[in-house]
């Protein structure tokens, strides 16, 4: 990685929202856009292998081998701290929120709303009212496409996406555009897995009403220049949505610094339970978005003919929400901030750099995506073995990879492969595990050659 | 035998690896009566099957092209060698027997007539790979149903498109 500290720029933590008392130095990440500043810290302060003890599942054996879990881009594992909080909620606080007059309901409501504030602080939102709890990234994006898009987009308007979007940031826009007659446009992906930003000025015309793109590619590991993209979109009056599913638990992130209007993520990729996610919506925009799902919790008053609706975020949370999930998400945030997102990012980068170096030693193996400035997601193809065979073979040795199209079928077509194998890391992974992966890949190549 | 390979050794028997590396009956069937395209959208595997029938509706000629994992390619190759020259009833019976072979955990008395196809038995220990093994068989089932023209089958049947 070619990241360099910006000399002499020592900053506080107002922008990142983290609670660490350690001093941090802003650093500039080449390729991320001039204004994109990251924090860099010495990762040696963190005892990474000790953190593994917090994750009971990492002691599992699979097919007689210790589990090596390299499928973190699909979902992360959960630390005991999160599991305990969820269990404790059900044992001591469980009730429905926002309507009961009894003590437990008050406890549950307070904990649920505190979790919303915790999320707001975590991503640097101006207010907890900008945080909508959803089932995950997919539901968050569908909410924007259907409720915001349904109201504000017209036939002939353009929705600008990129060729590297996960199906969850593509299909909702296809459904919308078919319904209202809007057009889809795509920022192409270069051969090296980065966005062809030189094409942006011709694509980002005044007809573009929405620019929706991923922060970090779930297949290629590419880190996109969010600040730059959001600025350019705003200059033509387009609203922006950032898919932060792959970045949220992996790097410092502040929605006001990024300058986005909407940001979507899932809890389960950042140590929280499945079934909880977030839509951040900047208040000026989200207030004008009409309801999406109708039901209890989201109304002010209801007659047989008509209803009036609460303000955001409650307007978008019809029915009993995933209370335990939201509380688990707040616990995951506490856990992650206890380590430090800057430290986690540095660890990801270290592991990815080490893995890329070791994988380059293997003949007949090709890595997709950029050589540098990337997150801890590595997609690769092996001449000797189809991704499906490779993944089945690796599993026999306890190595959990993902094989297939990773919900990126257009991107796979772009690179002329039916699918890839993918290794994706998180902070509890180690260099020793990567060494073991290399041994297993060598065995795979020998077996299928 | 390599004990550390465990169930892999049964899944990827030498015969299967051989058929995946050098598939038999691979190529276009110029005067095919039916062409069926089999897709596995979950992994991008594709089988394009060409079939010619004899006067009684039996499988006179069968060839395939496509690309995919070792299991789908070997399954297609083994299938074509087995089905060529078989009557319609025999093909249908084989299709049922093969499906049972790769999906039934306890099936230890598979019909002897499956012959070479018995090497595919290891798939049943890998439920995620059953679709790979069944892809060419789904295609041949469709070919029998339609007898002429062109069709596409998918391991994920689209219900609303």
Interface residues (C-beta under 8 A of the other chain):
Chain A: X63 X64 X385 X386 X387 X388 X389 X392 X393 X396 X397 X403 X404 X405 X409 X412 X417 X418 X419 X447 X448
Chain B: X4 X5 X6 X7 X8 X11 X12 X17 X41 X42 X43 X44 X45 X46 X67 X68 X69 X70 X71 X126 X128 X129 X132
